[in-house]
């Protein structure tokens, strides 16, 4: 029995190849990770506090526990994550990807709007397993 030559295969081959190419391109572009959680890098530091008396003089000072520290990923202006310092004033943001970050905390400030002042440190993580130690945040408490 003679074989019939089918021509329908060539009509399905082009869309199939185009679909495969699109899937491959999408998977390659998704490999580029943005700032945020899921990586292997770390940003860490400490918060040092000055305790003010009623005359606004330093009554006591030391590394402070239970103080909130915040982080924003990339060019975000909102809080992406927050941590609370340990008893020794230390904090860490772990499992970060390479990229730009903004770490900040608030301090009491007599005479400032809402009696608070923000302290900001910009950070760039350049390698996958980088560990960046920031300078101490120096805040005041009333």
N, C-alpha and C positions, 0 to 999 in steps of 0.2 A: 504494500500500500504506500503510495507516495506521501511524503510529508508536506504539509501545507506550511508555507512560509508566513509567519505572523509578523505584522508590522506594528502591533500595539505596544511591544516592549520599548521601542524607542520613544514613545510618547510618555511613558512612565519614568524612564530613566532620568531625564533632565530635572523634573520636579523632585525626585528622590535625592539626586545629588545636591541640588540646591538646599533641600531641607537638612541634609547631613552637614553641609558647609555652614549653615546658620547655627546649628547646634554646637559645632566645634568652635566657632568664633565666640559664641556666648559663653561657653565654658572657659575659654582662654581669658576673656575679659573679666570674668568673675574671680580670677585668681588675684587680681590687684586688690589688696585689702586697704580699707580706709582706716583712719584713726578709730580707736575704740577697743573694746574688750575682745578677747579671743586669741591674743598673741602670747609672746613669751617675755616681753620686756616689763620693766617695773620702774615706777617713780616713787621715791620715798623721802622722808625728812622728819623734822620734829617741830613742835610748836612750843615756844618759850613765852611765858606770861608774866606780866607785871601786875600785881594786885595793888590798886589805888585805894587810899583811905578817903575820908570825907573831904579832906583838904586837897585832894588830887595829888597827893604825894605817894611815892612807892612805899608800900608797907611791907611787901614781901614779893619774891619772884622765884621762878623755877619752871621746869618743864611741866606742862599741864596735861592732865588726862581728861577724857570726856569732852574734848573740843572738836567741833566739826570742821573738816577740810573738804573742799569741793574740787571737782575737775570737769572741764569742758573739752570735748574732742574736736580737733580741727578748728574751723572758724565758727563753731557754735557759740552763741552768747547765752545759752541756757545751761543749767546744771545737768551733766550727763551721769554723774555718780558722786557719792559722798561717802566719807569714812569718818569714824570718830577716833581720836587719838587714844592710845593705850595709856596705862598709868605713868609711863615714863615720857609721855609727850610725843611718841613716835606714831607715824602713820605710813601707809603704803597703798598705792594703787597698782595692782598686779595684773598680769595677763593682758598687756597692752600691745597693740601693733605699732610698727614704725609710724612716725608722723608728728604733728604739732599738737601740743596740749597746753591748756591754761589751768594752773592750780591756784586756788585762792581760798582765803579764809576771812572772817570778819573779826574786828576788834572794837572794844568800847572806845568811844571818842567823845569827850565832853565838848560840846560846841559844834559837833558835826551833825549833819542831817540824820535824824532818828537816832542820834547818839552812837552811830556806828561808822566804821571806816573799813574799807576793803583793802586787803593786801594781796597782790597778784604776782605770780611768777610764771613766765612763759618757758616752755620746755620743748625741745625737739629730740625725739628718739630716732636715731639714725640706723641702728642695727637691731636685728631680730631679738637678741637676748640681752640687750643693753639694760643696765641698772643705773638710773640717774638719781643722785642724791642732791636734793635742793638745799639751799641755805635755810637756816631756821627762820620760821615765821616768828616775829616778835609782836605780841599782842598785849593789850591792856584789859584788865577786868576791873569792874567797880566793886 
